[in-house]
Amino acid sequence: MGKRSRKRGDVAASATTRAERDAARQRRGEALARSDGESGASAKRRAGKTSFEDRPPAPWGSFPLVEIVILIGLVLLVSGFFVQGERGATMIIGGLVLASLAGLELTVREHFAGFRSHTSLLAGAVAGVAIAVAYWLSDGNRVLALGVAIVAFAAAFWGFRQIFMRKTGGVGFRR
């Protein structure tokens, strides 16, 4: 059998009641909040962490444009699988492009406002455009297009990282 916790008769009872201890705990919490100049919820946040309230506002206000464009992209993507032929393929590509552009807009807005670092994603988008343009201009030379994409990714990564660090006062990334 396991041991049970029991009060022993020889140990003296505590000098304070539970209500007194709770009141003292409440007073200490209020004093701490006053000394920090912050509310209890924001005092719990760690430095460097962002919250939903810190998110940069959209230029068009509270209208959910990004969410609507992503929804349209998803509808096109799913319905493209049920439509046969070239029209279905076009719908799938259109859905992917719409949803990707909406996500990229949100990423750009958050990165350049210093909310969260999206350096790799933005550099990848630049590299994607660079590889497509280099492949088209070089008449299908894959090696040259890949080299151009790697150089574009590295340069864009460095540039986007510097912009984010300048915006946040030296912080390289935020979660």
Backbone hydrogen bonds in HBPLUS format (Angstrom, degrees):
<---DONOR---> <-ACCEPTOR-->    atom                        ^
c    i                          cat <-CA-CA->   ^        H-A-AA   ^      H-
h    n   atom  resd res      DA  || num        DHA   H-A  angle D-A-AA Bond
n    s   type  num  typ     dist DA aas  dist angle  dist       angle   num
A0021-ARG N   A0017-THR O   3.14 MM   4  6.46 159.1  2.18 149.5 154.9     1
A0022-ASP N   A0018-ARG O   2.94 MM   4  6.19 158.8  1.99 151.7 157.7     2
A0023-ALA N   A0019-ALA O   3.00 MM   4  6.16 156.4  2.05 145.4 151.4     3
A0024-ALA N   A0020-GLU O   3.01 MM   4  6.23 157.4  2.06 147.5 153.4     4
A0025-ARG N   A0021-ARG O   2.96 MM   4  6.17 155.5  2.02 147.8 154.5     5
A0026-GLN N   A0022-ASP O   2.96 MM   4  6.19 152.3  2.04 144.9 152.4     6
A0027-ARG N   A0023-ALA O   2.98 MM   4  6.27 156.6  2.03 148.6 154.4     7
A0028-ARG N   A0024-ALA O   3.00 MM   4  6.26 158.2  2.05 149.1 154.6     8
A0029-GLY N   A0025-ARG O   3.05 MM   4  6.26 155.7  2.11 145.6 151.9     9
A0030-GLU N   A0026-GLN O   3.01 MM   4  6.28 156.9  2.06 150.2 156.1    10
A0031-ALA N   A0027-ARG O   2.97 MM   4  6.14 156.4  2.02 148.2 154.7    11
A0032-LEU N   A0028-ARG O   2.98 MM   4  6.14 153.0  2.05 145.0 152.2    12
A0033-ALA N   A0029-GLY O   3.04 MM   4  6.25 156.4  2.09 144.8 150.9    13
A0034-ARG N   A0030-GLU O   3.01 MM   4  6.21 153.9  2.08 145.4 152.2    14
A0035-SER N   A0031-ALA O   2.97 MM   4  6.15 155.6  2.03 145.9 152.4    15
A0036-ASP N   A0032-LEU O   3.07 MM   4  6.26 149.3  2.17 146.8 154.1    16
A0037-GLY N   A0033-ALA O   3.08 MM   4  6.08 134.0  2.30 135.8 147.6    17
A0043-ALA N   A0039-SER O   2.98 MM   4  6.03 137.1  2.17 144.3 156.6    18
A0049-LYS N   A0046-ARG O   3.29 MM   3  5.72 163.2  2.32 124.9 128.6    19
A0054-ASP N   A0051-SER O   3.05 MM   3  5.45 144.7  2.18 108.5 118.2    20
A0055-ARG N   A0052-PHE O   3.25 MM   3  5.47 160.2  2.29 106.6 112.6    21
A0061-GLY N   A0058-ALA O   3.15 MM   3  5.43 160.3  2.19 117.6 117.3    22
A0065-LEU N   A0063-PHE O   2.84 MM   2  5.69 139.2  2.01 106.8  95.1    23
A0068-ILE N   A0064-PRO O   3.06 MM   4  6.27 155.7  2.12 150.0 157.0    24
A0069-VAL N   A0065-LEU O   2.92 MM   4  6.14 162.2  1.96 155.3 159.9    25
A0070-ILE N   A0066-VAL O   2.98 MM   4  6.18 157.2  2.03 148.9 155.2    26
A0071-LEU N   A0067-GLU O   2.95 MM   4  6.15 153.3  2.02 142.2 149.9    27
A0072-ILE N   A0068-ILE O   2.91 MM   4  6.19 159.6  1.96 150.9 155.9    28
A0073-GLY N   A0069-VAL O   2.91 MM   4  6.12 156.7  1.97 144.9 151.8    29
A0074-LEU N   A0070-ILE O   2.86 MM   4  6.13 152.8  1.93 148.6 155.8    30
A0075-VAL N   A0071-LEU O   2.91 MM   4  6.16 158.0  1.96 151.6 157.5    31
A0076-LEU N   A0072-ILE O   2.93 MM   4  6.17 163.1  1.96 151.6 156.0    32
A0077-LEU N   A0073-GLY O   2.90 MM   4  6.05 156.0  1.95 143.8 151.2    33
A0078-VAL N   A0074-LEU O   2.90 MM   4  6.07 170.9  1.90 155.0 156.3    34
A0079-SER N   A0075-VAL O   2.90 MM   4  5.93 165.6  1.93 150.0 154.9    35
A0080-GLY N   A0076-LEU O   2.88 MM   4  5.80 136.5  2.07 138.5 149.4    36
A0081-PHE N   A0078-VAL O   3.17 MM   3  5.60 147.4  2.28 107.2 115.7    37
A0082-PHE N   A0079-SER O   3.13 MM   3  5.35 144.3  2.26 102.8 112.7    38
A0089-ALA N   A0085-GLY O   3.37 MM   4  6.75 158.1  2.42 145.8 151.5    39
A0090-THR N   A0086-GLU O   2.95 MM   4  6.17 154.4  2.02 147.7 154.8    40
A0091-MET N   A0087-ARG O   2.97 MM   4  6.23 151.0  2.06 142.9 150.8    41
A0092-ILE N   A0088-GLY O   2.97 MM   4  6.26 155.7  2.03 149.2 155.4    42
A0093-ILE N   A0089-ALA O   3.00 MM   4  6.22 167.0  2.02 150.9 154.1    43
A0094-GLY N   A0090-THR O   2.83 MM   4  5.98 159.4  1.88 146.7 153.3    44
A0095-GLY N   A0091-MET O   2.88 MM   4  6.02 156.2  1.93 146.5 152.7    45
A0096-LEU N   A0092-ILE O   2.98 MM   4  6.22 160.8  2.02 151.2 156.1    46
A0097-VAL N   A0093-ILE O   2.92 MM   4  6.12 161.8  1.95 151.0 156.2    47
A0098-LEU N   A0094-GLY O   2.90 MM   4  6.06 166.9  1.92 151.4 155.0    48
A0099-ALA N   A0095-GLY O   3.04 MM   4  6.11 173.4  2.04 151.1 153.3    49
A0100-SER N   A0096-LEU O   2.94 MM   4  5.95 155.2  2.00 143.8 151.6    50
A0101-LEU N   A0097-VAL O   2.89 MM   4  6.03 159.6  1.93 151.2 156.5    51
A0102-ALA N   A0098-LEU O   3.02 MM   4  6.24 156.7  2.08 150.4 156.7    52
A0103-GLY N   A0099-ALA O   3.05 MM   4  6.25 159.4  2.10 145.2 150.7    53
A0104-LEU N   A0100-SER O   2.85 MM   4  6.01 150.8  1.93 145.3 154.3    54
A0105-GLU N   A0101-LEU O   2.93 MM   4  6.11 149.0  2.02 143.7 151.0    55
A0106-LEU N   A0102-ALA O   3.26 MM   4  6.54 160.8  2.30 146.2 149.9    56
A0107-THR N   A0103-GLY O   3.00 MM   4  6.20 154.0  2.07 144.1 151.9    57
A0108-VAL N   A0104-LEU O   2.87 MM   4  6.08 160.2  1.91 151.2 155.6    58
A0109-ARG N   A0105-GLU O   3.01 MM   4  6.20 165.4  2.03 150.6 154.5    59
A0110-GLU N   A0106-LEU O   2.99 MM   4  6.18 164.8  2.02 150.7 154.4    60
A0111-HIS N   A0107-THR O   2.92 MM   4  6.00 161.4  1.95 150.2 155.9    61
A0112-PHE N   A0108-VAL O   2.99 MM   4  6.04 175.6  1.99 155.8 157.3    62
A0113-ALA N   A0109-ARG O   3.19 MM   4  6.12 127.4  2.49 134.8 146.4    63
A0115-PHE N   A0110-GLU O   2.98 MM   5  5.11 145.4  2.10 161.8 161.7    64
A0114-GLY N   A0111-HIS O   3.10 MM   3  5.30 153.9  2.18 103.9 112.1    65
A0122-LEU N   A0118-HIS O   3.02 MM   4  6.18 167.3  2.03 159.8 163.5    66
A0123-ALA N   A0119-THR O   2.91 MM   4  6.05 160.6  1.95 151.8 157.9    67
A0124-GLY N   A0120-SER O   2.83 MM   4  5.94 147.7  1.94 142.4 151.8    68
A0125-ALA N   A0121-LEU O   2.99 MM   4  6.28 145.4  2.11 142.3 151.2    69
A0126-VAL N   A0122-LEU O   3.06 MM   4  6.39 156.7  2.11 146.8 152.6    70
A0127-ALA N   A0123-ALA O   2.91 MM   4  6.14 157.0  1.96 145.6 152.3    71
A0128-GLY N   A0124-GLY O   2.84 MM   4  6.03 147.4  1.94 142.3 151.3    72
A0129-VAL N   A0125-ALA O   3.09 MM   4  6.37 157.7  2.14 148.4 152.9    73
A0130-ALA N   A0126-VAL O   2.90 MM   4  6.12 158.3  1.95 147.6 154.6    74
A0131-ILE N   A0127-ALA O   2.85 MM   4  6.02 157.6  1.90 150.0 154.7    75
A0132-ALA N   A0128-GLY O   3.20 MM   4  6.31 155.5  2.26 139.9 146.3    76
A0133-VAL N   A0129-VAL O   2.97 MM   4  6.18 166.6  1.99 154.2 157.7    77
A0134-ALA N   A0130-ALA O   2.87 MM   4  5.93 164.7  1.89 148.9 154.0    78
A0135-TYR N   A0131-ILE O   2.96 MM   4  5.91 153.6  2.03 138.4 145.6    79
A0136-TRP N   A0132-ALA O   3.08 MM   4  6.21 155.5  2.14 143.6 150.1    80
A0137-LEU N   A0133-VAL O   2.86 MM   4  6.05 162.3  1.89 153.6 158.6    81
A0138-SER N   A0134-ALA O   2.94 MM   4  5.89 145.1  2.07 140.8 149.2    82
A0140-GLY N   A0135-TYR O   2.98 MM   5  5.04 168.0  1.99 160.2 158.7    83
A0145-ALA N   A0141-ASN O   3.11 MM   4  6.27 159.2  2.16 145.2 151.6    84
A0146-LEU N   A0142-ARG O   2.87 MM   4  6.02 156.6  1.92 148.4 154.6    85
A0147-GLY N   A0143-VAL O   2.96 MM   4  6.19 158.8  2.01 148.8 154.6    86
A0148-VAL N   A0144-LEU O   2.95 MM   4  6.20 161.1  1.99 151.5 156.3    87
A0149-ALA N   A0145-ALA O   2.98 MM   4  6.18 154.4  2.05 143.9 151.0    88
A0150-ILE N   A0146-LEU O   2.94 MM   4  6.21 154.6  2.01 150.4 156.6    89
A0151-VAL N   A0147-GLY O   3.06 MM   4  6.30 166.1  2.08 152.3 155.6    90
A0152-ALA N   A0148-VAL O   2.88 MM   4  6.04 158.0  1.93 147.9 154.8    91
A0153-PHE N   A0149-ALA O   2.84 MM   4  5.99 155.6  1.90 145.9 152.4    92
A0154-ALA N   A0150-ILE O   3.02 MM   4  6.23 167.3  2.04 151.2 154.1    93
A0155-ALA N   A0151-VAL O   3.00 MM   4  6.16 166.9  2.01 151.5 155.2    94
A0156-ALA N   A0152-ALA O   2.90 MM   4  5.92 161.5  1.93 147.1 153.0    95
A0157-PHE N   A0153-PHE O   2.78 MM   4  5.86 158.7  1.83 150.4 156.9    96
A0158-TRP N   A0154-ALA O   3.07 MM   4  6.25 166.5  2.09 147.7 150.8    97
A0159-GLY N   A0155-ALA O   2.99 MM   4  6.19 164.0  2.02 147.3 152.2    98
A0160-PHE N   A0156-ALA O   2.80 MM   4  5.92 172.3  1.80 158.8 160.7    99
A0161-ARG N   A0157-PHE O   2.95 MM   4  5.98 154.0  2.02 145.9 153.5   100
A0162-GLN N   A0158-TRP O   3.02 MM   4  6.22 157.1  2.07 148.3 154.0   101
A0163-ILE N   A0159-GLY O   3.03 MM   4  6.28 158.1  2.08 149.4 155.3   102
A0164-PHE N   A0160-PHE O   3.01 MM   4  6.21 162.0  2.04 147.0 151.4   103
A0165-MET N   A0161-ARG O   2.94 MM   4  6.13 160.6  1.98 149.6 155.2   104
A0166-ARG N   A0162-GLN O   2.92 MM   4  6.08 153.5  1.99 146.5 153.6   105
A0167-LYS N   A0163-ILE O   2.97 MM   4  6.16 150.1  2.06 144.5 152.9   106
A0168-THR N   A0164-PHE O   2.98 MM   4  6.17 146.3  2.10 147.9 156.2   107
A0170-GLY N   A0165-MET O   2.69 MM   5  4.47 159.0  1.73 144.4 145.1   108
